[in-house]
Amino acid sequence: MIDQLKQLRQHLLTGVSYAIPFVACGGILIAAALAFAPLNPQSNAPDPGNVPVLMFLLKLGVLSFKLMLPILAAYISYSIAGKPGLVAGAIGGFLCNDLRVLAFFPDPGKQELSAGFLGAIVAGLLAGYTVALIKTIPTHRLIRPVMPILIIPIVSTIFVGAVMMLVLGPPIVGLMAWLTHELDNMQTGNAVVLAAVIGGMIAFDMGGPVNKVAFFFSAGLIEKGNCLPMGACAAAICTPPLGMGLATLLGRKLWSEEERDSGLAALGMGTIGITEGAIPFAAADPLRVIPCLMGGSIVASVTAMLGKVGDHAPHGGPIVLPVVDNRVMYIVAILAGTLTTALLINTIKALAKAQAAPEASE
């Protein structure tokens, strides 16, 4: 069992190692576009739309992020099954950007239905193990040469695509509707509970369906004159990448050189509110990293709500500081959440390393 878990972790790390440059490239390009963009007078958010150069950088950055999911899934599958697993993994990961892309759901194109990086992990594992299973089937010697370049990619792609669209898609649609309904009901309840739920949702899948429900719910309340949920959301948005970046600085011996480099990139992405900066860490070790990210974001969002932080722009991170009410408390909330995430993950990493040391000596 332990060996199987180690193999699974290695498959995830392989996918992450290929996906990291796409996250870093996309984050830096988007950061440059938003950092120099003028504020839109209506939304109070950075708007590069009227600056062609900045819009060009923004679109390239977004494209890099969209490619990150298929690359992640493809190389997880590649790690399991070799080159024949690349096609099914890449297509399964691409579908995670928008499960509506093949129009299996109502109103295709009107709203993206992302499965996020967690969906890409599922797609990569599904593709890899499917291909590995197909490769064990005895075949005639005349068919064997075309199996890895034709038959296996086609069969595995059809299977993975069908599972992603028809099995994974409907629960995500239902989950988004249910979460939106529950958040609406919470508006009349305890504001601190609402903030904690928003913070946890934002960090859970970093750009996936759960994250998007919390973000669009909070952003929609701005027009109704209630900016407090968006203030809590804005503080939670930047905490995962900032927390992981700080963790790699505070506990350098706990992290590899590649992870420390990812941490520096995550710090840059966190300053402009790109939650996806923490994805390389979460994808490599989801069971330990995601709870730490959620803990930090919950602390940040609750602190912001208690401090009456209001955000007038549908965005997050320090970049929106000019349009935030109670700015001091906003900074305090971000720092508290960032430090919480960093201390939690470094403590867990240190305990795991200490536990592994005696086992290795044996």
Order of alpha helices (4+ residues) and beta strands (2+ residues): alpha-alpha-alpha-alpha-alpha-alpha-alpha-alpha-alpha-alpha-alpha-alpha-beta-beta-alpha
